[in-house]
Every structure is written in structure tokens, then in C-alpha cells.
Amino acid sequence: MQEDIIPNYIAIEGPIGVGKTSLSRKIAMDFGHELCLEESDDNPFLKSFYKDKQNYAFASQLHFVMQRAHQINIYFSDNLIQRKIVADFMFQKEDLFAELNLTQDELKIFKEVKSKFYQTHPKPDLLIYLQASPERVLERVNKRARSYEDHVALEYLERLCEAYTEFFFDYSETPLLVLDVNDVDFVSSDTDYKKVIDCLKREITGREFVNLTPSFF
């Protein structure tokens, strides 16, 4: 598949459990892209965050900010024109999660600290938003059975999915491909995966919404 042309820098976003990392890995393997992952497992505060968001949200977000700064230095210090990268996150997600989980005082400090680590971030050639219902996301989170996600509640996922919807409602920084993956399994189904890749091979300008359910194709 490497003879096919897809964007050089692809960022994949969406709520936890929606399939960002799985899709990123498959694209990287098939098209020879470097893989830049969020590495949530390395965040020592994440498990505590899902149990007690009020007391651990701030520490969890600061850890991700430091991780992002490190990733910018590793993956994006060179000219992106010469590199092919697929990431399972967008850099703006730190603000999205901070606004969702932090108090106003914490948010103010968070933005001040973040500005010390990085003020600008690379923009993808294509941003993919994987969209699914909170119920389906919870089902997939439970299925992958990560210990630190044992306390993820449907109410939190509802707020998270709503935050993503609001964020992407007027997003215009880069080309945006919105994929409805509520009933799609691009990990186990080659047919579903091909549908995603067929979208990536097209030139996306502005915003494009694609329903990948079987009835659409």
C-alpha cells in the first residue's frame, strides 16, 4: 500500500476508546509513517484522575503538557515536508481537557505553565475526528480493560463527547475529516479499514463528514 499517497502529517482525535491509537498504528505500518503516540500509560496521575478528578486533573494535565513539549522536540523539530508522521492526538486537546476538568483558577495557572513549555504547535496536513456515541465509547473502553480506566463513567464520557463536538463545530485551522465510527471496526475488518483509507487518499479541503456505516457505501 505504500505506493498510495496520503497526507504527510496526520493527527487523529476523538474521545478515549474510539480507536485513535489502533488506527494510527495501522496507518503507520501500511504507509511507512512515523508513529507519535499519546502514551497515556506513562502518566502516573491518570489512574487517580479517573477515581478523583477534582484532586488529580491538574497534575494529570501538566504531565501531558510536558510530554507534548518532549514530542515536539523529537518529532517536529525538522522540516515536516520531509517527514511522514501519524499521531493519535492533536496538540490542542490539552486545552480541551483542561477546560473540561479544571477550575477557573487551575485553568489560569495551567495556561501560564503550558506557555513556558510550548506556545506554538505543528499543524497537521489532515486532522481526523473519530466520532462515536458516549455509550459506544464506554463499551469499547470496557472491552479493552485498561486498569486505570475502571472508573470511567458514562456521565464523564457524555461531557467529553460534547466537548469534542463543540470544539470541532467551528474548527477551521486545518483540513478536517469527521468519520462516524459508531458501527465501524477498522481493527478487525479489512473492509471497514479500507473505507477509512479511501477517505485519506482524497484531497480534503475544509471540512468533510463521512458516515462509514455499511448502509452508506
C-alpha positions in Angstrom: 0.0 0.0 0.0 3.0 2.3 0.3 2.7 3.4 -3.3 -0.6 5.2 -2.4 -0.4 8.9 -1.4 -1.9 10.1 1.8 -1.1 13.3 3.8 2.4 13.5 5.4 1.3 14.6 8.9 -2.0 13.1 10.1 -3.4 13.7 13.5 -6.3 11.5 14.8 -8.6 12.7 17.5 -11.7 11.7 19.4 -12.8 10.5 22.9 -10.9 7.8 24.7 -11.6 4.3 23.4 -12.8 5.5 20.0 -9.9 3.9 18.1 -7.3 6.6 17.6 -4.2 4.6 18.6 -5.3 1.5 16.7 -5.9 3.4 13.5 -2.7 5.3 13.9 -0.7 2.1 14.2 -2.3 0.6 11.1 -1.6 3.7 9.0 2.0 3.9 10.2 2.6 0.2 9.4 0.9 0.3 6.0 2.3 3.7 4.7 5.6 4.0 6.5 4.7 6.9 8.7 6.5 7.6 12.0 4.2 6.9 14.9 3.7 9.6 17.5 1.5 8.3 20.4 0.0 10.0 23.4 1.4 7.4 25.7 -1.3 7.7 28.4 0.1 4.7 30.2 3.1 6.8 31.2 1.1 9.4 33.0 1.4 8.5 36.7 -1.7 10.6 37.7 -4.2 9.2 35.2 -5.5 6.3 37.2 -6.0 8.6 40.2 -7.7 11.1 37.9 -10.4 8.7 36.9 -11.1 8.0 40.5 -10.9 11.6 41.8 -11.0 14.2 39.0 -11.1 17.1 41.3 -7.8 16.4 43.0 -5.8 14.9 40.1 -6.9 16.7 37.0 -4.4 19.5 37.3 -1.4 17.2 37.8 -2.5 14.9 35.0 -2.8 17.8 32.6 0.6 19.2 33.5 2.2 15.8 32.8 0.6 15.7 29.4 1.9 19.2 28.7 5.5 18.1 29.5 5.0 15.1 27.3 3.8 17.2 24.4 6.8 19.5 24.7 9.1 16.5 24.5 7.2 15.1 21.5 7.5 18.5 19.6 11.3 18.3 20.1 11.5 14.7 18.9 9.1 14.5 16.0 8.6 18.1 14.8 11.9 19.9 15.1 12.8 19.1 11.5 11.0 20.2 8.3 7.7 18.4 8.2 7.7 18.4 4.4 10.4 15.8 4.6 8.7 13.7 7.3 5.7 11.4 7.4 4.1 11.3 10.9 0.8 9.9 12.2 -0.2 10.9 15.7 -3.1 9.7 17.9 -3.7 13.2 19.3 -3.8 16.9 18.4 -1.9 19.4 20.4 -5.0 21.5 21.1 -6.5 18.6 23.1 -4.7 19.8 26.3 -6.8 23.0 26.3 -9.9 21.0 25.6 -9.4 18.7 28.5 -8.2 21.5 30.8 -11.3 23.5 30.1 -13.4 20.4 30.8 -11.8 19.3 34.0 -10.0 22.2 35.7 -11.4 25.0 37.9 -11.0 28.6 36.6 -8.1 29.2 38.9 -6.4 26.0 37.9 -7.1 26.7 34.2 -5.4 30.1 34.5 -2.3 28.6 36.1 -2.3 25.7 33.6 -2.2 28.1 30.6 0.6 30.0 32.2 2.7 26.9 32.8 1.9 25.5 29.3 3.2 28.7 27.7 6.6 28.0 29.3 6.8 24.6 27.6 5.4 25.5 24.2 3.5 28.4 22.7 3.1 27.1 19.2 2.5 23.6 17.8 2.7 22.0 14.4 -0.5 21.8 12.4 -1.4 18.5 10.6 -1.9 18.3 6.9 -5.1 16.4 7.8 -6.9 16.2 11.2 -9.3 13.2 11.5 -12.0 13.3 14.2 -13.4 9.8 15.0 -16.9 10.4 16.3 -19.0 7.9 18.3 -21.7 8.0 20.9 -20.8 8.0 24.6 -22.5 4.6 25.0 -20.4 3.1 22.2 -17.2 4.7 23.6 -17.9 3.3 27.1 -18.4 -0.2 25.5 -15.1 0.0 23.8 -13.3 1.3 26.9 -14.7 -1.6 29.0 -13.7 -4.0 26.2 -10.0 -3.0 26.2 -10.0 -3.4 30.0 -7.2 -0.9 31.0 -6.9 -0.9 34.8 -6.7 2.9 35.1 -10.0 3.2 33.2 -12.0 1.1 35.5 -13.7 4.2 37.0 -14.6 5.9 33.7 -18.3 6.8 34.0 -20.8 7.3 31.2 -21.6 10.8 32.6 -17.9 11.8 32.0 -17.9 10.4 28.5 -21.1 12.3 27.7 -19.4 15.6 28.8 -16.2 14.6 26.9 -18.1 13.8 23.6 -20.0 17.0 23.9 -16.7 19.0 24.4 -15.3 17.4 21.3 -18.4 18.2 19.3 -18.3 21.8 20.4 -14.6 22.1 19.6 -14.9 20.8 16.1 -18.1 22.7 15.4 -16.2 25.7 14.2 -12.7 24.2 13.7 -11.0 25.7 10.7 -7.2 25.6 11.3 -6.5 22.6 9.1 -8.4 20.2 6.7 -10.8 18.2 8.9 -12.2 14.8 8.2 -15.0 13.7 10.5 -15.7 10.0 10.5 -18.7 8.5 12.1 -17.3 5.2 13.5 -20.1 4.2 15.8 -20.7 1.0 13.9 -17.3 0.6 12.3 -14.5 -1.8 13.3 -11.4 -0.8 11.3 -9.2 -3.0 13.6 -10.8 -6.4 12.8 -12.5 -5.6 9.5 -10.3 -5.0 6.4 -13.4 -3.7 4.6 -14.0 -1.0 7.3 -10.3 -0.1 7.3 -10.3 0.3 3.5 -13.2 2.7 3.8 -11.1 4.9 6.1 -8.0 4.7 3.8 -10.1 5.6 0.7 -11.1 8.8 2.5 -7.4 9.6 3.3 -6.5 9.2 -0.4 -8.9 12.0 -1.4 -7.9 15.6 -1.1 -9.7 17.0 1.8 -10.2 20.8 1.8 -12.1 22.5 4.6 -14.4 20.1 6.5 -15.8 16.8 5.3 -18.1 14.5 7.1 -18.3 10.8 6.2 -20.7 8.2 7.6 -18.8 4.9 7.4 -21.8 2.7 8.3 -22.4 -0.2 5.9 -25.6 1.4 4.6 -23.6 4.4 3.3 -21.4 2.5 1.0 
